[in-house]
Amino acid sequence: AVGSDGIRVMMESALTARDRVGVQDFVLLENHTSEVAFIENLRKRFKENLIYTYIGSVLVSVNPYKELEIYSKQHMERYRGVNFYEVSPHM
C-alpha cells in the first residue's frame, strides 16, 4: 500500500505546469483586488514560460521575448474540441 505521502507525491507529479504555477485565471486569485497579487501571479507564471493567463474570458499575454514551443501543430491539437478551462490558457 502507498502511504498518504506517496499518494500526494503521485498526484502532484500528475499536475501540469498550469496547475502548479500561480493561478491560471485571475478571477480565482484569493486577493483578486490586489495589484501586488496580480503582478506576482504574472511573475510566477512568466518565470515558467506560462505567458497566457485568463481574467474570466479575457486572455492576458506577457511577451516572452523568446521563441516558445507552444505554437506547434501537436500543441495546438490539445485545444481542439475541449472546454475553455480544460487546458491551460492559450490564444
HELIX and SHEET records of a PDB file:
HELIX    1   1 SER A    4  ALA A   14  1                                  11    
HELIX    2   2 ALA A   17  ARG A   20  1                                   4    
HELIX    3   3 PHE A   26  LEU A   28  5                                   3    
HELIX    4   4 GLU A   35  LYS A   47  1                                  13    
HELIX    5   5 LYS A   73  GLU A   77  1                                   5    
SHEET    1   A 2 TYR A  52  ILE A  55  0                                        
SHEET    2   A 2 VAL A  58  SER A  61 -1                                        
END                                                                             
